[in-house]
């Protein structure tokens, strides 16, 4: 029983579940757009899209741990900062065997594929197109022969998959339509989830460079890579404004500008501590927070466009966002209290 408990705890570490918010927010947004614009909401399809997306995300997390072990990347990484960089470390700590990790990834991908086939049968074949893109992008993110991240396109693929394609997929399973709006509305989410991955590559710079994992940060060097981070963060909020000005998204989505002060603080901190892995921690944490808050606020904007102002729906939506804000703020405070030290595993 004790051994089984330890194995379960090891898998909880391996899965890195807190980062699943990247999947949640995109599925929520796509569903919110479908409900606001098309007056449709099917709980079954929403849950299946969410669960399928989670399985695809978990498979990607786990298989990348396996191939980072195979390449020697995680073994030579001495500057990793938990939980933001350096992988789960379960293989390096002897908690799980490499074969167990690879088998787990294949199980998650199989479950995601089964859900994808069902949704394709029930809602349309475009689900398979999105699923195939996600599978190839995720599995070969670090796996040979494609090894997307070493080709300098891994960050872009993460943004597209965990932002635009998941949002569009969630919208499609509800409506069976493929309009432009979900793609435009998801642009800040795509840019900010790419920024999360991007800034988490800064502590891994030395190890990635050693094993030939040529991320954008490795290609540019940490100093110049700061400008890439600025582009992603600033671009996210510019896209929010432009989509409203162009009349594509509701004016209420301007609520997504609320986290801008946090974003500016992250930019300032990154500019100062880009080459000091442990001192960079507040920026790593803040990027996760602004991605989560911005994404939820875009969804809230659509809900407000759906409801009458001061209606019950408005109050419920505000309460939901408030709870999320309190949760993420608490996390932010804990990070700052750590004074730049890595969080415990």
Phi, psi and omega in degrees: 000318179297319179295320179295321179296318178296320180295319179297316178297323178296321179290327176297323176292317182298321187288335182052053185303326181304335181279358177291349175303333178299326177281315183305310189294326180288319178295319178298316181296312180301320179290320179297321178295318179298319181290318182291313186274329187242356179058039178232140173205117177244114184298321181300312182291325176299312182293320179294319177297319180295312181294317178299318177296321179296315179298319178296319179296314180297318178300320179293315177304313188287315183293329178290328173299318181297313184283335171291331173289315182299323182281348183085004184298308184292331180292324183268356183280111181251352182253009184299148181237110180287139003260017191275328186218170176082008179074188183281337181069013182292324178289315182295331180272357180077014181283326178225148176275150180308319181294325177297318181295314179297318179298319179298318179298317181295325177296313180297319179294323178296316179297318178298320181294319179298317178295321179298318179297320180295314180295325177295321177293319185278327189238338178142153187291345181298336176302320180293324178298311179297317180296319180295318177300315179297319181294312181293320180295315184288312183295317185266017177302315175240353184277140173288158004271350185283312174044063188306318186296326179285346177268000177082014180241002183299318182297318179295319180296321177298316178299314181294315184289311185274358175245278188297310188289322177292321177296313179296320179297317179296321177294318184295318182292340176276320191245341186061032178234159182227068179278174181283329189305314179300326179292318179292316181297330182274356184303314178298327178292317179299314182294321184283327176288328172295323178294324177299310178298316185299310183289334176286349176278344181298312178295335182272003188308308185296314181294315180300318180295323182298318185263007178078022175274088192275070175296171177299322179297319177294318182295321183272332191087149188299324181297307181289332182295340176303324181293328175295319178297317178300317180301316182294314184290310180296319179300326180299314184281330173297321180295327177299313182294314183297321181295328176285315180301323180280356177077019182273318180247157181295153180298332180297339180291351173295347173303336181295350177279353181304319181284005183306317177303321176295321180297319179296323177294321178297319178297316180298316182293321179295319179299327183274322190242027185301334182252011179241095192306311184287327178287342181282348187312313180303326179289321176302312182293317183295325179296320176298318182293315182291329175296313182295310183294315180299316181298314181294324181289328173297315177298319178300321178302320178290323178295320179293327176292335179279319185266160169287142179303139180068015176281173179299320179299320178299315182294319179296316180298316180297321178297319179298312180295323178299318178296317178298320180296317180297319181297313183288327177295321177299317177298317180299316180296319179298320178297314181294326178293336180288350177056041175085001179275150180294147177288153176293152181292000000 
